């Protein structure tokens, strides 16, 4: 009694991928610790040997979802065999975990869109280090630097190995029109577009999505708008064609 359980899913859960869920157990008792507490959520479970009085403990459990869409986990139980292991006491927790599982990301021919868009529309550079474009500065060589970026003239002049530090490329915006993606199988199309969105954000390529009469405008992979834009697009793909509550 007087134990509370909270389950915190990660921001991004993808179908068919084992993901960690954070389980937090809170002991509201002022004088007594709790022993051998097991928390079960669906088919996953975790054991907390001791949860001290007026404290909380947390641990990670692994869980996976077979398909994209909205999921609800309401069969959450807390149990204990303490003190003698003769019987199990258990209680169902009045807590519900609701989450949206994003589509599985599968690499596909959509990657060719990047190359075509990049060659046709060109790129612009960012004041950010990388290995793609114009020279930002010349610095001392560091282990792992590609050999082709060694600045031989500066090396000869200083007597120390020098490396060219280059700016990253910021690609022109890429707009994905769901209805125009030439993939016949619906789930394969959704998985391909998911991969394209994830890949675009990793490359700092602004990406947008047109789907089901909605337009998600492109946003760079920034800490604020970019992250939210990515999750909004993936959520829309996750719920596409499914029954919404």
C-alpha positions in Angstrom: 0.0 0.0 0.0 0.9 3.7 -0.5 3.1 2.9 -3.4 2.8 4.9 -6.6 4.1 3.9 -10.0 4.9 6.2 -12.9 6.0 5.0 -16.4 7.8 7.4 -18.6 8.2 6.4 -22.3 10.9 8.0 -24.5 10.0 10.7 -26.9 10.5 8.5 -29.9 9.2 4.8 -30.0 9.5 3.0 -33.3 7.6 -0.1 -34.3 9.5 -3.4 -34.1 12.3 -1.8 -32.1 13.1 -2.7 -28.4 12.9 0.6 -26.5 13.5 1.4 -22.8 10.7 2.6 -20.6 11.5 4.3 -17.3 9.7 3.0 -14.3 9.5 5.2 -11.2 8.2 3.8 -8.0 7.4 6.2 -5.2 7.0 5.1 -1.6 4.7 7.5 0.3 5.0 5.7 3.6 6.7 7.9 6.2 8.1 5.2 8.5 8.5 1.9 6.6 10.5 0.9 3.5 9.1 -1.6 1.0 10.9 -4.7 0.0 11.0 -7.0 -3.1 8.6 -4.8 -5.1 8.0 -6.1 -8.6 6.3 -3.9 -11.2 4.7 -5.5 -14.2 3.6 -3.5 -17.3 2.2 -5.7 -20.0 4.7 -8.5 -20.6 7.6 -6.6 -19.0 8.6 -6.6 -15.4 11.2 -5.2 -13.1 12.2 -5.9 -9.5 13.0 -3.2 -6.9 14.8 -4.9 -3.9 14.2 -2.0 -1.6 12.3 1.3 -1.8 13.1 3.4 1.2 10.5 5.3 3.1 9.4 8.7 1.6 11.6 8.1 -1.4 11.6 7.0 -5.0 13.5 4.6 -7.1 13.7 4.2 -10.9 14.8 1.6 -13.4 14.5 0.8 -17.1 12.5 -2.0 -18.7 12.6 -3.0 -22.3 9.4 -3.1 -24.4 8.6 -3.3 -28.1 5.5 -2.7 -30.1 4.8 -4.7 -33.3 3.0 -2.0 -35.3 2.7 1.7 -35.6 -0.2 3.6 -34.0 -1.7 4.5 -30.7 -1.1 2.1 -27.8 -2.5 2.0 -24.3 -1.0 0.0 -21.4 -3.5 -0.2 -18.5 -2.5 -3.6 -17.0 0.1 -2.3 -14.6 0.6 -4.2 -11.4 2.8 -3.9 -8.3 3.5 -7.1 -6.3 5.7 -8.5 -3.5 6.5 -11.9 -2.0 7.8 -10.2 1.2 8.3 -11.3 3.9 8.2 -15.1 3.7 7.7 -15.9 0.0 4.7 -18.1 0.9 2.3 -16.0 -1.2 2.3 -13.0 -3.5 0.4 -9.8 -2.7 -0.4 -7.7 -5.6 -2.4 -4.6 -6.6 -3.4 -3.1 -9.9 -2.2 0.5 -10.3 -4.7 3.1 -11.3 -2.4 4.4 -14.0 -2.6 4.3 -17.8 0.3 4.7 -20.2 -0.8 6.1 -23.5 1.8 6.6 -26.3 2.0 6.8 -30.1 4.4 4.3 -31.7 6.1 5.7 -34.8 6.5 3.6 -38.0 9.5 1.4 -38.5 12.1 3.3 -40.5 13.3 1.4 -43.6 16.0 2.6 -45.9 14.7 2.8 -49.5 15.1 4.5 -52.8 13.7 7.8 -51.4 17.4 8.6 -50.6 17.8 9.4 -54.2 15.6 12.5 -53.7 18.3 14.0 -51.6 21.0 13.7 -54.3 18.7 15.0 -57.0 17.4 17.9 -55.0 20.9 18.8 -53.9 22.4 18.9 -57.4 19.4 20.7 -58.9 18.9 23.4 -56.3 22.4 23.7 -54.8 23.5 24.0 -51.2 24.5 26.8 -48.9 27.0 26.6 -46.1 26.6 27.0 -42.3 29.2 28.3 -39.9 29.4 24.8 -38.5 32.3 22.5 -38.7 32.1 19.4 -40.9 33.7 17.7 -43.8 31.8 19.0 -46.7 32.3 22.6 -48.0 34.4 25.7 -47.6 37.4 26.1 -45.2 36.5 27.7 -41.9 40.0 27.5 -40.4 43.2 25.5 -40.2 43.9 23.7 -36.9 46.2 21.0 -35.5 45.7 17.5 -36.8 43.5 15.3 -34.5 43.4 11.6 -34.5 40.6 10.4 -36.8 40.7 13.4 -39.2 40.5 12.2 -42.8 43.9 12.2 -44.5 42.6 14.0 -47.5 41.8 17.1 -45.4 45.5 17.6 -44.2 46.7 21.0 -45.2 50.2 20.2 -46.6 51.3 23.8 -47.1 50.5 24.8 -43.6 52.1 21.6 -42.4 55.3 22.3 -44.2 55.3 25.9 -43.1 54.8 25.2 -39.3 56.4 21.8 -39.0 53.3 20.4 -37.4 50.5 18.4 -39.0 47.6 20.7 -39.9 44.0 19.9 -40.9 41.5 22.0 -42.8 38.3 22.6 -40.8 35.4 22.8 -43.2 31.9 24.1 -42.9 28.8 21.9 -43.0 26.3 22.1 -45.8 22.8 23.3 -45.2 20.7 21.7 -47.9 17.7 23.3 -49.5 14.3 22.4 -48.1 12.9 19.0 -49.1 9.1 18.7 -49.2 7.7 15.2 -49.3 4.3 14.8 -50.8 2.8 11.6 -49.4 0.4 11.0 -52.4 3.2 11.4 -54.9 5.7 8.9 -53.4 5.7 6.1 -55.9 5.6 3.1 -53.5 2.5 0.9 -53.8 2.5 -0.8 -50.5 1.1 1.6 -47.8 3.3 0.4 -44.9 6.4 0.3 -47.0 5.7 3.9 -48.2 5.2 5.1 -44.6 8.4 3.4 -43.5 10.3 4.9 -46.4 9.0 8.4 -45.6 9.8 7.9 -41.9 13.4 7.0 -42.8 13.6 10.1 -45.2 12.5 12.4 -42.4 14.9 11.0 -39.8 17.8 11.1 -42.3 17.0 14.7 -43.3 17.1 15.9 -39.7 20.4 14.1 -39.2 21.8 15.9 -42.2 20.4 19.3 -41.1 18.2 19.3 -44.2 15.0 21.2 -43.7 12.2 18.8 -44.5 8.4 19.2 -44.8 5.5 16.8 -45.3 2.2 17.0 -47.2 -0.2 14.3 -46.0 -4.0 13.9 -45.6 -4.7 17.5 -46.5 -2.2 18.8 -43.9 1.1 20.5 -44.6 3.9 20.4 -42.1 6.3 23.2 -43.1 10.0 22.5 -43.3 12.1 23.2 -40.2 15.8 22.8 -39.7 17.1 20.3 -37.1 17.2 22.9 -34.3 16.7 22.3 -30.6 13.3 23.8 -30.6 11.2 24.0 -33.8 13.1 21.3 -35.6 12.6 18.6 -32.9 8.9 19.5 -32.5 8.4 19.4 -36.3 10.0 16.0 -36.6 7.8 14.5 -33.9 4.7 16.1 -35.4 5.4 14.6 -38.8 6.3 11.1 -37.4 3.1 11.2 -35.3 1.0 12.0 -38.4 2.6 9.0 -40.2 2.1 6.8 -37.2 -1.7 7.5 -37.1 -2.3 7.6 -40.8 -5.2 5.3 -41.7 -5.7 4.1 -38.2 -8.8 4.6 -36.0 -8.2 7.6 -33.7 -9.6 7.9 -30.2 
